[in-house]
Amino acid sequence: QENALPTRTRILKQLASLEQEELGEIMSLQSNYGGFLQALDVSDQRMEEIVDSLISQITENNRARREIIEENVGNPEGRRSIRRELFALNSPSAQREAVSYFLDETELEVFDSFQEEREQQRQLSRAALSGGPGNRAGTVIAPN
């Protein structure tokens, strides 16, 4: 009977059954690594190992993020320090280092390609938001 439900409904029911923290981890996994996971060509068993490792990394980053914030509460320089430390925690180089412990060479190549593509998308988004090159938003063309 469960399989008779449409896929989205079945997924939604599964997500609703998760603890709030687990749901957050799954959402972070999809948001941060969904494209990478889709690009991988690995066995189901290997995919499960990679997903488990990524979720462990997300859990560890969440713990470190909470510690950084708690350590800087009440510190006048806290906001700047928090921003700097959180950026370092989530930087592409920190992410690459973390995954290098559990991905093989081929998987790392896929991860590197994923990160390069994601960085290009970020740069395009920043350029569009700031009115950078190629952005015609805000340009007013006077009528003839």
C-alpha positions in Angstrom: 0.0 0.0 0.0 2.9 2.4 0.8 4.3 1.9 -2.7 0.9 2.9 -4.2 1.4 6.5 -3.0 2.9 8.9 -5.5 6.7 9.3 -5.0 6.5 12.8 -3.6 3.9 11.8 -1.1 6.0 8.8 0.0 9.1 11.0 0.4 7.2 13.6 2.3 5.9 11.0 4.7 9.4 9.7 5.2 10.7 13.2 5.8 7.9 13.9 8.3 8.9 10.9 10.3 12.4 12.2 10.9 13.6 14.1 13.9 14.1 17.8 13.3 17.9 17.5 13.4 17.9 14.6 11.0 15.6 16.5 8.6 18.0 19.5 8.8 21.0 17.2 8.0 19.1 15.8 5.0 18.3 19.3 3.7 21.9 20.4 4.2 23.1 17.3 2.3 20.8 18.1 -0.6 21.5 21.8 -0.6 25.3 21.4 -0.3 26.1 18.1 -2.1 23.0 17.1 -4.1 24.6 17.9 -7.4 27.8 16.0 -6.4 25.8 13.0 -5.4 23.8 13.0 -8.6 27.0 13.2 -10.6 28.6 10.1 -8.9 28.5 6.8 -10.7 28.9 4.4 -7.8 27.2 1.3 -6.3 24.3 1.7 -3.9 26.5 0.5 -1.1 29.3 3.0 -1.9 26.7 5.8 -2.2 25.4 4.9 1.2 29.0 5.1 2.6 29.5 8.5 1.0 26.1 9.9 2.2 26.9 8.6 5.7 30.3 10.3 5.7 28.8 13.6 4.3 26.1 13.6 7.0 28.8 13.0 9.6 30.7 15.9 8.2 27.5 18.1 8.3 26.9 17.1 11.9 30.4 17.9 12.9 30.2 21.3 11.1 27.0 22.1 12.9 28.6 21.3 16.2 31.6 23.5 15.4 29.3 26.3 14.2 27.5 26.2 17.5 30.8 26.3 19.4 32.1 29.3 17.4 28.9 31.2 18.1 28.8 30.3 21.8 32.5 31.3 22.2 31.9 34.7 20.7 28.7 35.7 22.5 29.3 39.0 24.3 32.5 39.6 22.5 32.5 43.1 20.8 34.6 41.8 18.0 32.4 38.7 17.9 30.5 39.3 14.7 33.6 39.8 12.6 35.3 36.8 14.3 32.2 34.6 13.8 31.9 35.5 10.2 35.5 34.8 9.5 35.5 31.4 11.4 32.2 30.3 9.8 33.5 31.2 6.3 36.7 29.2 7.0 34.6 26.2 8.2 32.5 26.2 5.0 35.2 27.2 2.5 35.7 25.1 -0.6 39.2 24.1 0.6 37.9 23.0 4.0 35.1 21.0 2.3 37.7 19.4 0.0 40.0 18.5 2.8 37.1 16.9 4.7 35.9 14.7 1.8 39.4 13.7 0.8 39.4 11.3 3.8 36.6 9.2 2.4 36.5 9.7 -1.4 38.7 7.8 -3.8 40.6 9.6 -6.6 37.8 9.3 -9.2 35.2 10.5 -6.7 37.4 13.4 -5.7 37.6 14.4 -9.4 33.8 14.5 -9.5 33.8 16.5 -6.3 36.3 19.0 -7.7 34.3 19.4 -10.9 31.1 19.9 -8.8 32.9 22.6 -6.6 34.2 24.4 -9.7 30.8 24.5 -11.3 29.2 25.7 -8.0 31.8 28.4 -7.6 31.2 29.6 -11.2 27.4 29.8 -10.4 28.2 31.8 -7.3 30.3 34.3 -9.2 27.6 34.7 -11.9 25.0 35.3 -9.2 27.2 37.8 -7.4 27.9 39.6 -10.7 24.2 39.7 -11.5 23.3 41.0 -8.0 26.0 43.7 -8.1 25.2 44.8 -11.6 28.5 43.4 -12.9 29.5 42.5 -16.4 26.9 41.0 -18.6 24.1 42.3 -16.3 21.6 44.5 -18.0 19.3 44.8 -15.0 18.9 48.4 -14.1 20.0 49.7 -17.5 17.5 52.1 -18.8 17.3 52.5 -22.6 16.0 55.9 -23.6 13.3 55.9 -26.2 14.2 57.3 -29.6 
